[in-house]
Amino acid sequence: MSDDMNPSKAIPALILLPVFASAADISPQETQKLNPIVVTATMAPSTQGESLSSVTVLEEEEITRQQALQFSELLESQPGINVTNTGSFGKQTSVFIRGHDSSGAVLLVDGIRLRSATSGAPAWQHLPPQMIKRVEIVRGSRSSLYGADATGGVIQAFTLPETKQSAGGWVEVGAGNFDSQQYGAGFSFAESDTKVNVGTHYFRTDGAPVVIGGEDKAYDNHSSVASASHVFSNGVKVSGLFLNANGTTEYEGGETDFTLQTAGASVEAPITRYWRAKLQVSDARDEGESFEPGSSPSFFDTQSRTTRLENWLTWGVHEFVVGAERMTDQVSSTTAYEESRRANNAYFAQALLGFGPADVHLSIRHDDNEAYGKHTTWGAAAGYQFDRQHRVRVSAGTSFKAPSFNDLYWPNYGDPTLEPEEAISYELGLAGRYTSWFWDVAMFQSDVDDLSLPTANGASSVPEARLRGVEAFAGLEVDKWLIKLAGTFGDYEDSQTGDQLRRRAEQSIRLDVDRSMGRWSVGGTARAENHRFNATGEQGRLPGYGLVDLRASWSFAPDWVTKLSVKDVFDKTYHTASRWTGDTYTTAGRTAMLTVRYDFQ
């Protein structure tokens, strides 16, 4: 895509969608089926509108329909989100939310945090979308609820089915170009009090070059999940999760054997009529061993163990939460870190207040970390519902991003005295939700001190950065058509120099269109992002791009379905990052996958 094909030209039309939406829905009804229940924004179930947050929800049906091979494909060009990678198929992936650093996006799986303590960022490229039933993307500061690193937002993946009554299994086999193959099987069960999900999936590919003129780089990922929850007759709820993904990814100059794993259990019990408590314990691991010609193997194994207690109190329509959390990070590596362990103790409180059409959310959290000291963050939000369809919201909050073990202790460049990145964020949003339409527009700004930026030699920081922009999101579901349109117009700059921050595209647009026709369904995604910079100056400029993906499915017999997906139909290889050598990372171009699936009861 040339820079003349700038997504910003589509943003004004997107922002006008609310006008068309409300005009088209002449007789809005009380049922707002496009206003789903979310839990990540406030840690408690509420409708998307009541959360007073900018939230994007991907339900199981949509995840299945998009036929993503990597979790990051679900996030690309969503409102406020940029995704960069060092090549296709399991290569290092970064997710930027509203211009914040990739390690400023918290990843949760069923409430359990998953990240590398050494790099500070999640391994987005290894989380298997085939094992995920639902995704919630919450944009904006959330440190007052989730602690360090929730500067840009929180992305949570859920593994249990959402439906109240279902039972069945599935078997799936697929093949595509680049000698790609996938195999999977699973079973899920849901009734009013019990939910179970068990599955396994294997994907492998010979891959494609990750730099221009390079050789193919292979990837394989074997993932498994087992999760369950049960509510007893006395109201006590127990839940458990085990998720593992392991395999090998080749990169320019070597290969890495990886393991991504999380396990946890929780108990939630009513203490009195107005008080319930939840205790969760978890263990999350991000492990990798790398092999490069002429060098000894190196490994980085990180483990995070967390214990979290929440006490929920109700008083009329108001809810309050008081809780505590302890997280311990442990690092084992061939690199001689000065410290290999740190613990963080936190205490937090939240108030969810309702006053008729008005809602007020207040939260505060205090973190005390052995490595970088004490930090207190707060959040405040208010919303007003004008009528059954329209709501305005405003929010503000502080957040911080913790320095990683690499930032603090990497030999010859780590700084043990490094202070966390700190930010204060603001948001103003307006939304409309109807029987078949919805729209949401938000303006946001974050003022950041010591914004971290990765470099070839480690990390540097921008003393002051300003991240601001507008997001617009709209959708229509009618006559078996499902249409979603999202756009972001951002301005992410170094406040002192005015330079655009590296690795972030400031403008993006995404259109998803799907149509169900009896046994057939067809759909596609068109998305575009403008240029970004991998280094300061025009020499570091990476051009913008536009892509089209197509997908189709056919139920050719009872319980049988075949699916075809073609990504990057016009074979427009593009670039979102550069290597430290100066080489530009590139993508595979057109990829196709044909899958056959059998569902059984």
VEXDREN-2710 file (C-alpha; in Angstrom, 1 decimal):
% VEXDREN-2710
k/r/px/py/pz
1/MET/0.0/0.0/0.0
2/SER/1.4/3.4/-0.9
3/ASP/1.3/6.2/1.7
4/ASP/-1.3/7.9/-0.6
5/MET/-3.6/5.1/0.5
6/ASN/-3.7/6.5/4.0
7/PRO/-6.2/5.1/6.6
8/SER/-6.8/8.5/7.9
9/LYS/-8.9/9.3/4.9
10/ALA/-11.4/6.7/6.1
11/ILE/-11.5/7.8/9.7
12/PRO/-13.9/10.7/9.2
13/ALA/-16.4/8.4/7.5
14/LEU/-16.0/5.9/10.3
15/ILE/-16.7/8.6/13.0
16/LEU/-19.9/9.5/11.1
17/LEU/-21.1/5.9/11.5
18/PRO/-22.9/6.7/14.8
19/VAL/-25.2/9.1/12.9
20/PHE/-26.1/6.5/10.3
21/ALA/-26.4/3.8/13.0
22/SER/-29.0/5.7/15.1
23/ALA/-30.8/6.9/12.0
24/ALA/-31.1/3.3/10.7
25/ASP/-32.4/1.9/14.0
26/ILE/-35.7/3.8/13.9
27/SER/-37.3/1.7/16.7
28/PRO/-34.6/0.7/19.2
29/GLN/-35.8/-2.1/21.5
30/GLU/-34.9/-2.9/25.1
31/THR/-32.9/-6.0/24.1
32/GLN/-29.4/-4.9/23.3
33/LYS/-27.8/-8.2/22.0
34/LEU/-24.7/-6.3/20.9
35/ASN/-23.9/-5.2/24.5
36/PRO/-22.1/-8.4/25.8
37/ILE/-21.2/-9.1/29.4
38/VAL/-17.5/-8.4/30.2
39/VAL/-15.5/-9.0/33.4
40/THR/-11.9/-7.8/32.7
41/ALA/-12.7/-4.0/32.9
42/THR/-14.0/-4.1/36.5
43/MET/-13.1/-7.7/37.6
44/ALA/-16.9/-8.3/37.9
45/PRO/-19.6/-9.2/35.3
46/SER/-21.1/-6.1/33.7
47/THR/-22.4/-5.1/30.3
48/GLN/-20.0/-3.6/27.9
49/GLY/-21.6/-0.2/28.4
50/GLU/-21.8/-0.5/32.2
51/SER/-18.0/-1.2/32.4
52/LEU/-17.3/2.5/31.6
53/SER/-14.4/1.3/29.5
54/SER/-13.4/0.9/25.9
55/VAL/-13.7/-2.8/25.4
56/THR/-13.7/-5.1/22.3
57/VAL/-15.1/-8.6/22.7
58/LEU/-14.4/-11.5/20.5
59/GLU/-16.9/-14.4/21.1
60/GLU/-16.2/-18.0/20.3
61/GLU/-18.2/-17.9/17.1
62/GLU/-16.1/-15.0/15.8
63/ILE/-12.8/-16.6/16.8
64/THR/-13.8/-19.8/15.0
65/ARG/-15.0/-17.9/12.0
66/GLN/-11.7/-16.0/11.6
67/GLN/-9.7/-19.2/11.4
68/ALA/-6.6/-17.6/13.0
69/LEU/-3.4/-19.6/13.2
70/GLN/-1.8/-17.3/15.8
71/PHE/-3.5/-15.4/18.6
72/SER/-2.0/-12.1/17.4
73/GLU/-4.1/-12.4/14.2
74/LEU/-7.2/-11.7/16.3
75/LEU/-5.7/-8.5/17.6
76/GLU/-4.3/-6.9/14.4
77/SER/-5.8/-3.5/13.6
78/GLN/-8.4/-3.7/16.3
79/PRO/-9.2/-0.3/17.9
80/GLY/-6.1/1.2/19.4
81/ILE/-3.9/-1.8/18.7
82/ASN/-0.7/-2.2/16.6
83/VAL/0.9/-5.6/16.1
84/THR/4.5/-5.9/14.9
85/ASN/6.5/-9.1/14.3
86/THR/9.9/-10.3/13.2
87/GLY/8.4/-12.6/10.5
88/SER/5.5/-14.9/10.1
89/PHE/4.7/-18.2/11.9
90/GLY/5.6/-18.0/15.6
91/LYS/8.2/-15.2/15.4
92/GLN/8.6/-12.6/18.1
93/THR/5.5/-10.5/18.3
94/SER/4.8/-7.1/20.0
95/VAL/1.4/-5.7/20.8
96/PHE/1.1/-1.9/21.3
97/ILE/-2.1/-0.6/22.9
98/ARG/-2.8/3.2/22.4
99/GLY/0.9/3.8/21.7
100/HIS/2.2/2.3/24.9
101/ASP/5.1/-0.2/24.9
102/SER/4.4/-3.8/24.2
103/SER/5.3/-4.8/27.7
104/GLY/2.6/-2.3/28.8
105/ALA/-0.1/-4.7/27.7
106/VAL/-1.1/-7.3/30.3
107/LEU/-2.1/-10.7/29.1
108/LEU/-4.4/-12.9/31.2
109/VAL/-5.6/-16.4/30.7
110/ASP/-8.7/-17.1/32.8
111/GLY/-7.5/-14.4/35.2
112/ILE/-3.9/-15.7/35.4
113/ARG/-1.1/-13.4/34.2
114/LEU/1.2/-14.8/31.5
115/ARG/4.5/-13.0/30.6
116/SER/8.3/-13.3/30.6
117/ALA/9.9/-11.8/33.6
118/THR/13.2/-11.3/31.7
119/SER/11.7/-9.3/28.7
120/GLY/8.7/-8.1/30.6
121/ALA/6.3/-8.9/27.6
122/PRO/4.0/-11.8/26.9
123/ALA/4.9/-14.4/24.2
124/TRP/1.9/-13.5/22.1
125/GLN/3.1/-15.6/19.2
126/HIS/2.8/-18.9/21.1
127/LEU/-0.6/-18.6/22.7
128/PRO/-2.9/-20.9/20.7
129/PRO/-6.1/-19.3/19.5
130/GLN/-7.6/-22.8/18.8
131/MET/-7.8/-23.3/22.6
132/ILE/-9.5/-20.0/23.3
133/LYS/-13.3/-19.5/23.7
134/ARG/-13.5/-15.8/24.2
135/VAL/-11.3/-12.7/24.2
136/GLU/-11.8/-9.3/26.0
137/ILE/-9.6/-6.4/24.9
138/VAL/-9.7/-3.5/27.5
139/ARG/-8.0/-0.3/26.4
140/GLY/-6.8/2.3/28.9
141/SER/-4.9/2.4/32.2
142/ARG/-5.7/-0.6/34.5
143/SER/-2.8/-0.6/37.0
144/SER/-5.2/0.4/39.8
145/LEU/-6.8/-3.1/39.3
146/TYR/-4.0/-5.3/37.9
147/GLY/-0.8/-3.6/39.0
148/ALA/2.4/-3.1/37.0
149/ASP/2.4/-3.0/33.2
150/ALA/-1.3/-2.3/32.6
151/THR/-0.4/1.1/31.1
152/GLY/-2.0/0.5/27.7
153/GLY/-4.6/-2.0/28.7
154/VAL/-5.4/-5.6/29.5
155/ILE/-6.2/-8.5/27.1
156/GLN/-7.8/-11.6/28.6
157/ALA/-8.4/-14.9/27.0
158/PHE/-11.0/-17.4/28.4
159/THR/-10.9/-21.1/27.9
160/LEU/-14.3/-22.2/29.2
161/PRO/-17.4/-22.1/26.9
162/GLU/-19.9/-19.3/27.5
163/THR/-23.0/-21.2/26.6
164/LYS/-25.2/-22.4/29.5
165/GLN/-26.3/-25.7/27.8
166/SER/-24.0/-27.6/25.4
167/ALA/-22.0/-30.8/25.1
168/GLY/-19.9/-32.2/22.4
169/GLY/-16.5/-32.8/20.9
170/TRP/-14.6/-32.1/17.7
171/VAL/-11.8/-33.4/15.5
172/GLU/-10.0/-31.2/13.0
173/VAL/-7.4/-31.7/10.3
174/GLY/-6.0/-29.1/8.0
175/ALA/-3.2/-28.4/5.4
176/GLY/-1.9/-25.3/3.6
177/ASN/0.9/-23.8/1.6
178/PHE/4.4/-23.6/3.1
179/ASP/3.8/-27.3/3.9
180/SER/1.6/-26.2/6.9
181/GLN/-0.4/-28.8/8.7
182/GLN/-2.7/-28.7/11.7
183/TYR/-4.5/-31.4/13.8
184/GLY/-6.8/-30.9/16.7
185/ALA/-9.4/-32.5/18.9
186/GLY/-11.3/-31.5/22.0
187/PHE/-14.4/-31.8/24.1
188/SER/-16.5/-29.2/26.0
189/PHE/-19.5/-29.5/28.3
190/ALA/-21.6/-26.8/29.8
191/GLU/-24.7/-26.8/31.9
192/SER/-26.0/-24.4/34.6
193/ASP/-23.5/-25.4/37.3
194/THR/-20.7/-27.1/35.5
195/LYS/-18.3/-26.2/32.6
196/VAL/-15.5/-28.3/31.1
197/ASN/-13.1/-27.8/28.2
198/VAL/-10.4/-30.2/27.2
199/GLY/-8.5/-29.9/23.9
200/THR/-5.2/-30.4/22.1
201/HIS/-3.9/-28.9/18.9
202/TYR/-0.7/-29.3/16.8
203/PHE/0.5/-26.9/14.1
204/ARG/3.6/-27.1/12.0
205/THR/5.0/-25.3/9.0
206/ASP/8.2/-25.1/6.9
207/GLY/7.7/-21.4/7.2
208/ALA/8.9/-18.5/5.0
209/PRO/11.9/-16.2/5.0
210/VAL/11.8/-13.7/7.9
211/VAL/14.2/-11.2/6.1
212/ILE/14.4/-10.3/2.5
213/GLY/16.5/-12.8/0.6
214/GLY/16.6/-15.2/3.6
215/GLU/15.8/-18.9/4.0
216/ASP/12.6/-20.4/5.2
217/LYS/12.2/-20.5/9.0
218/ALA/10.1/-23.3/10.4
219/TYR/7.7/-23.4/13.3
220/ASP/5.8/-26.0/15.3
221/ASN/3.5/-25.6/18.3
222/HIS/1.8/-28.4/20.3
223/SER/-0.8/-27.0/22.7
224/SER/-3.2/-28.5/25.2
225/VAL/-5.8/-27.1/27.6
226/ALA/-7.9/-28.5/30.4
227/SER/-10.2/-26.2/32.3
228/ALA/-13.3/-26.7/34.4
229/SER/-15.6/-24.9/36.9
230/HIS/-18.4/-26.1/39.1
231/VAL/-20.9/-24.3/41.4
232/PHE/-22.1/-26.4/44.4
233/SER/-25.6/-26.2/45.8
234/ASN/-24.2/-24.0/48.7
235/GLY/-23.0/-21.4/46.2
236/VAL/-19.3/-22.3/46.4
237/LYS/-17.5/-22.2/43.0
238/VAL/-14.3/-24.0/42.2
239/SER/-12.3/-23.6/39.0
240/GLY/-9.1/-25.0/37.6
241/LEU/-6.9/-24.4/34.5
242/PHE/-4.0/-26.0/32.8
243/LEU/-2.7/-24.7/29.5
244/ASN/0.6/-25.6/27.8
245/ALA/2.1/-24.7/24.5
246/ASN/5.6/-26.0/23.4
247/GLY/7.5/-26.3/20.2
248/THR/10.4/-24.9/18.2
249/THR/10.7/-21.6/16.2
250/GLU/13.5/-20.9/13.9
251/TYR/14.8/-17.3/13.5
252/GLU/17.5/-15.6/11.5
253/GLY/20.6/-16.9/13.1
254/GLY/19.2/-19.9/15.1
255/GLU/16.3/-21.6/16.7
256/THR/14.5/-21.6/20.1
257/ASP/12.7/-24.4/21.9
258/PHE/9.9/-22.8/23.9
259/THR/7.4/-23.7/26.6
260/LEU/4.5/-21.4/27.6
261/GLN/2.5/-22.8/30.5
262/THR/0.0/-21.7/33.1
263/ALA/-1.8/-23.6/35.8
264/GLY/-4.2/-22.3/38.5
265/ALA/-7.1/-23.0/40.8
266/SER/-9.6/-20.8/42.5
267/VAL/-12.3/-21.0/45.1
268/GLU/-15.2/-18.5/45.4
269/ALA/-17.5/-18.7/48.4
270/PRO/-20.4/-16.7/49.8
271/ILE/-19.5/-15.7/53.3
272/THR/-22.7/-13.9/54.0
273/ARG/-25.6/-12.7/51.9
274/TYR/-23.6/-9.5/51.2
275/TRP/-20.1/-10.8/51.2
276/ARG/-18.3/-13.2/49.0
277/ALA/-14.6/-14.1/48.8
278/LYS/-12.4/-15.5/46.0
279/LEU/-9.0/-17.0/46.5
280/GLN/-6.8/-17.9/43.4
281/VAL/-3.4/-19.5/43.2
282/SER/-1.5/-19.8/40.0
283/ASP/1.9/-20.7/38.4
284/ALA/2.9/-19.3/35.0
285/ARG/6.0/-20.2/33.1
286/ASP/7.7/-18.8/30.0
287/GLU/10.8/-20.9/29.0
288/GLY/13.1/-20.9/26.1
289/GLU/16.4/-22.5/25.0
290/SER/18.2/-21.1/22.0
291/PHE/20.7/-22.7/19.7
292/GLU/23.0/-20.7/17.4
293/PRO/25.8/-22.0/15.2
294/GLY/29.2/-21.5/16.8
295/SER/27.7/-20.7/20.2
296/SER/26.8/-22.7/23.3
297/PRO/23.0/-23.1/24.0
298/SER/21.4/-20.4/26.1
299/PHE/18.2/-20.5/28.1
300/PHE/15.9/-18.1/29.8
301/ASP/13.3/-19.7/32.1
302/THR/10.9/-17.5/34.1
303/GLN/8.3/-18.5/36.6
304/SER/5.6/-16.3/38.2
305/ARG/3.7/-17.6/41.2
306/THR/0.7/-15.6/42.3
307/THR/-1.8/-15.7/45.2
308/ARG/-4.7/-13.4/45.0
309/LEU/-7.6/-12.8/47.5
310/GLU/-10.7/-10.7/46.6
311/ASN/-13.5/-9.8/49.0
312/TRP/-16.7/-8.5/47.3
313/LEU/-19.2/-6.6/49.4
314/THR/-22.6/-5.4/48.3
315/TRP/-24.7/-2.6/49.7
316/GLY/-27.9/-2.1/47.7
317/VAL/-26.9/-1.5/44.1
318/HIS/-23.3/-0.6/45.1
319/GLU/-20.4/-3.1/45.1
320/PHE/-17.0/-2.8/46.8
321/VAL/-13.9/-5.0/46.6
322/VAL/-11.0/-5.2/48.9
323/GLY/-8.1/-7.5/48.1
324/ALA/-4.5/-8.5/48.3
325/GLU/-2.0/-10.1/45.9
326/ARG/1.5/-11.6/46.1
327/MET/3.5/-12.4/43.0
328/THR/7.0/-13.9/43.0
329/ASP/9.1/-13.9/39.9
330/GLN/11.9/-16.4/39.6
331/VAL/14.5/-16.4/36.8
332/SER/16.9/-19.2/35.8
333/SER/19.3/-18.5/32.9
334/THR/22.7/-19.0/31.4
335/THR/23.0/-15.2/31.6
336/ALA/24.4/-14.2/35.0
337/TYR/21.8/-11.8/36.4
338/GLU/22.8/-9.9/39.5
339/GLU/19.4/-10.9/41.0
340/SER/17.2/-13.9/40.1
341/ARG/14.1/-13.4/42.2
342/ARG/11.8/-10.6/43.3
343/ALA/8.5/-10.5/45.1
344/ASN/5.6/-8.0/44.8
345/ASN/3.0/-7.5/47.5
346/ALA/-0.1/-5.5/46.6
347/TYR/-3.3/-4.3/48.2
348/PHE/-6.2/-2.9/46.3
349/ALA/-9.8/-1.6/46.6
350/GLN/-12.6/-0.7/44.2
351/ALA/-16.0/0.8/44.5
352/LEU/-18.7/0.4/41.8
353/LEU/-21.4/2.9/42.6
354/GLY/-24.8/3.2/40.9
355/PHE/-27.0/6.3/41.1
356/GLY/-29.9/5.6/38.7
357/PRO/-28.7/6.6/35.2
358/ALA/-25.3/7.6/36.6
359/ASP/-22.4/5.2/37.5
360/VAL/-19.1/6.0/39.3
361/HIS/-16.1/3.6/39.5
362/LEU/-13.2/4.3/41.9
363/SER/-10.1/2.1/42.4
364/ILE/-6.8/2.3/44.2
365/ARG/-3.9/-0.1/44.5
366/HIS/-0.6/-0.1/46.3
367/ASP/2.4/-2.2/45.1
368/ASP/5.5/-2.9/47.1
369/ASN/8.2/-4.6/45.0
370/GLU/11.6/-5.8/46.3
371/ALA/13.4/-4.6/43.1
372/TYR/11.9/-1.1/42.4
373/GLY/10.0/0.0/45.5
374/LYS/6.5/1.2/46.2
375/HIS/4.0/2.6/43.8
376/THR/0.4/3.7/44.3
377/THR/-2.0/4.0/41.4
378/TRP/-5.6/5.2/41.2
379/GLY/-8.5/5.1/38.7
380/ALA/-11.8/7.0/38.5
381/ALA/-14.6/6.7/35.9
382/ALA/-18.1/8.2/35.6
383/GLY/-20.8/7.4/33.1
384/TYR/-24.3/8.7/32.4
385/GLN/-27.0/6.8/30.4
386/PHE/-29.2/9.3/28.6
387/ASP/-31.7/6.7/27.5
388/ARG/-31.8/2.9/26.8
389/GLN/-29.4/3.3/23.9
390/HIS/-26.9/6.1/24.6
391/ARG/-24.2/6.5/27.3
392/VAL/-21.3/8.9/27.8
393/ARG/-18.3/8.0/29.9
394/VAL/-15.2/9.8/31.2
395/SER/-12.2/8.3/33.1
396/ALA/-8.8/9.1/34.4
397/GLY/-6.1/7.0/36.1
398/THR/-2.4/6.5/36.8
399/SER/-0.3/3.5/35.8
400/PHE/3.2/2.3/35.8
401/LYS/5.3/-0.3/33.9
402/ALA/7.9/-2.2/35.9
403/PRO/11.4/-2.6/34.7
404/SER/12.1/-6.2/33.7
405/PHE/15.0/-8.3/34.8
406/ASN/16.8/-7.4/31.5
407/ASP/16.3/-3.7/32.2
408/LEU/17.6/-4.0/35.8
409/TYR/20.3/-6.7/35.7
410/TRP/21.4/-7.6/32.1
411/PRO/25.2/-7.7/32.2
412/ASN/26.9/-4.5/31.0
413/TYR/23.7/-2.5/30.3
414/GLY/21.1/-3.2/33.1
415/ASP/20.6/-0.5/35.6
416/PRO/19.5/-1.7/39.1
417/THR/18.5/1.9/40.0
418/LEU/16.1/2.2/37.1
419/GLU/12.7/3.6/38.0
420/PRO/9.4/2.4/36.6
421/GLU/7.7/4.1/33.6
422/GLU/4.8/6.2/34.9
423/ALA/1.7/7.5/33.1
424/ILE/-1.5/9.4/33.7
425/SER/-4.3/8.7/31.2
426/TYR/-7.6/10.3/30.3
427/GLU/-10.6/9.2/28.2
428/LEU/-13.9/10.5/27.0
429/GLY/-16.2/8.2/25.2
430/LEU/-19.7/8.1/23.8
431/ALA/-21.6/4.9/22.8
432/GLY/-24.9/3.9/21.3
433/ARG/-26.3/0.3/21.4
434/TYR/-29.5/-0.8/19.7
435/THR/-31.1/-4.1/18.6
436/SER/-28.9/-4.6/15.6
437/TRP/-26.5/-1.7/15.6
438/PHE/-23.8/-0.5/18.0
439/TRP/-21.2/2.3/17.8
440/ASP/-18.5/3.6/20.1
441/VAL/-16.2/6.6/19.8
442/ALA/-13.5/7.4/22.3
443/MET/-10.8/10.2/22.7
444/PHE/-7.8/9.3/24.8
445/GLN/-4.5/10.8/26.0
446/SER/-1.7/9.5/28.1
447/ASP/1.2/11.5/29.4
448/VAL/4.2/9.2/30.1
449/ASP/7.4/9.7/31.9
450/ASP/10.4/7.5/31.0
451/LEU/8.7/5.6/28.2
452/SER/10.9/2.6/27.4
453/LEU/12.0/1.8/23.9
454/PRO/14.0/-1.2/22.8
455/THR/17.2/-0.7/20.8
456/ALA/19.8/-2.9/19.2
457/ASN/22.0/-2.6/22.4
458/GLY/19.3/-3.0/25.0
459/ALA/16.8/-0.4/26.0
460/SER/16.5/3.4/26.1
461/SER/13.8/5.7/27.2
462/VAL/11.9/8.8/26.1
463/PRO/11.9/11.2/29.1
464/GLU/8.4/12.5/28.2
465/ALA/5.9/11.1/25.7
466/ARG/2.4/12.1/24.8
467/LEU/0.0/9.4/23.4
468/ARG/-3.3/10.7/22.2
469/GLY/-5.9/9.8/19.6
470/VAL/-9.4/8.9/18.6
471/GLU/-10.9/5.4/18.3
472/ALA/-14.2/4.5/16.5
473/PHE/-15.9/1.2/16.4
474/ALA/-19.2/0.2/14.9
475/GLY/-21.1/-2.9/14.0
476/LEU/-24.3/-4.2/12.4
477/GLU/-25.9/-7.6/12.6
478/VAL/-29.0/-8.0/10.4
479/ASP/-30.4/-10.6/7.9
480/LYS/-27.5/-13.0/8.5
481/TRP/-24.9/-10.3/7.8
482/LEU/-22.3/-9.3/10.4
483/ILE/-20.3/-6.2/9.7
484/LYS/-17.8/-4.6/12.0
485/LEU/-15.7/-1.5/11.2
486/ALA/-12.9/-0.1/13.4
487/GLY/-10.5/2.8/13.1
488/THR/-7.8/4.5/15.1
489/PHE/-6.3/7.9/14.5
490/GLY/-3.4/8.4/16.9
491/ASP/-0.6/10.8/17.6
492/TYR/2.3/9.1/19.6
493/GLU/5.2/11.4/20.0
494/ASP/8.3/12.3/22.0
495/SER/7.1/15.4/23.8
496/GLN/10.6/17.0/23.7
497/THR/11.4/16.5/20.0
498/GLY/8.0/16.0/18.4
499/ASP/9.2/12.8/16.7
500/GLN/6.8/9.9/16.2
501/LEU/7.6/7.0/18.5
502/ARG/9.2/4.1/16.9
503/ARG/7.5/0.9/15.9
504/ARG/3.9/2.3/16.2
505/ALA/1.6/3.0/13.2
506/GLU/-0.6/6.0/14.1
507/GLN/-3.5/5.3/11.8
508/SER/-5.3/2.0/11.1
509/ILE/-8.7/0.8/9.8
510/ARG/-10.2/-2.7/9.8
511/LEU/-13.4/-4.0/8.2
512/ASP/-14.9/-7.4/8.9
513/VAL/-17.8/-8.7/6.8
514/ASP/-19.4/-12.1/7.1
515/ARG/-22.5/-13.6/5.6
516/SER/-24.3/-16.8/6.6
517/MET/-26.2/-18.7/3.9
518/GLY/-27.6/-21.9/5.1
519/ARG/-24.8/-24.5/4.9
520/TRP/-22.4/-21.9/3.6
521/SER/-20.8/-18.9/5.2
522/VAL/-18.4/-16.5/3.6
523/GLY/-16.5/-13.5/4.9
524/GLY/-13.4/-11.4/4.7
525/THR/-11.3/-8.8/6.5
526/ALA/-9.7/-5.8/5.0
527/ARG/-7.3/-3.7/7.0
528/ALA/-4.7/-1.0/6.5
529/GLU/-2.1/0.8/8.6
530/ASN/0.0/3.8/7.8
531/HIS/3.8/4.1/8.0
532/ARG/5.9/3.6/11.1
533/PHE/9.5/4.2/12.1
534/ASN/11.9/1.5/13.2
535/ALA/14.6/4.2/13.9
536/THR/14.8/8.0/14.1
537/GLY/14.7/9.7/10.7
538/GLU/13.4/8.9/7.2
539/GLN/15.9/6.1/6.8
540/GLY/14.1/4.2/9.5
541/ARG/10.7/4.6/7.9
542/LEU/8.7/1.5/7.1
543/PRO/5.8/2.1/4.6
544/GLY/2.2/1.5/5.3
545/TYR/0.2/-1.4/3.9
546/GLY/-3.2/-2.7/3.1
547/LEU/-4.3/-6.4/3.2
548/VAL/-7.4/-8.5/2.3
549/ASP/-8.2/-11.8/3.9
550/LEU/-11.0/-14.1/2.7
551/ARG/-12.6/-17.1/4.4
552/ALA/-15.4/-19.6/3.7
553/SER/-17.0/-22.6/5.3
554/TRP/-19.3/-25.3/4.0
555/SER/-21.3/-27.8/6.1
556/PHE/-21.3/-30.6/3.4
557/ALA/-22.9/-33.2/5.7
558/PRO/-24.4/-33.4/9.1
559/ASP/-21.8/-32.6/11.7
560/TRP/-19.1/-32.1/9.0
561/VAL/-17.7/-28.8/7.9
562/THR/-14.8/-27.8/5.7
563/LYS/-13.2/-24.4/6.0
564/LEU/-10.9/-22.4/3.7
565/SER/-9.0/-19.3/4.7
566/VAL/-6.7/-17.2/2.5
567/LYS/-4.7/-14.5/4.3
568/ASP/-3.1/-11.6/2.3
569/VAL/-5.0/-12.6/-0.8
570/PHE/-3.0/-10.2/-3.1
571/ASP/0.3/-11.4/-1.7
572/LYS/1.3/-7.9/-0.4
573/THR/4.3/-8.8/1.8
574/TYR/4.9/-6.0/4.3
575/HIS/7.3/-4.9/7.0
576/THR/6.7/-3.8/10.6
577/ALA/10.2/-4.1/12.1
578/SER/13.9/-4.1/11.2
579/ARG/16.7/-6.3/12.5
580/TRP/19.6/-4.9/14.5
581/THR/21.8/-5.6/11.5
582/GLY/19.8/-3.2/9.3
583/ASP/17.9/-6.0/7.5
584/THR/14.1/-5.5/7.3
585/TYR/11.9/-8.3/8.6
586/THR/9.3/-9.4/6.2
587/THR/6.1/-11.5/6.1
588/ALA/5.2/-14.7/4.3
589/GLY/2.7/-13.1/1.9
590/ARG/-0.3/-15.1/0.8
591/THR/-1.1/-18.1/3.1
592/ALA/-3.9/-20.6/2.7
593/MET/-5.3/-23.3/4.9
594/LEU/-8.0/-25.9/4.1
595/THR/-9.5/-27.6/7.1
596/VAL/-12.1/-30.4/7.6
597/ARG/-13.8/-30.6/11.0
598/TYR/-16.2/-33.2/12.5
599/ASP/-18.4/-32.3/15.5
600/PHE/-20.0/-35.0/17.6
601/GLN/-22.4/-35.0/20.5
END
